[in-house]
Amino acid sequence: MRCGQVANFKTNSNIPIEKFAIAINSNLKKSILIKSAEEVDEKFHSRLSCKKKTYRYIIDNSKMRNSYL
């Protein structure tokens, strides 16, 4: 399970920001969840503006595939 992923996009939607996560979640698979939405400065970029990145590599050498990875 991944936590803390941030994404950004521009929209001309009339949906109030307080209702945005609910509106998006109603159209997503249950395995994907938007926890919150907020307006940010026009210069913000989810990849380039981050302050910290953590990479985690998992190598599974077992004969049986692990469904939890």
C-alpha positions, 0 to 999 in steps of 0.5 A: 500500500502506498501513502502520501502520493501527491498529484496536481492538475488544472481544472475549470470545474465548478465543484467547490474544493471542499467537495472535490475529493468526494466527487473524484472518489465517486468515479474511482475504483475502491482501491484508489482513494483521494484523501483531500484536495486543496488549491495550490499556487500556480507554480506548484508541481507535484514532482518538482516542488516536493521536499523529500522523496523515498524510494523502496525497491523490493526484489522477490526471488521466491518461486511463488509470487507474493500477492502482498507486494 
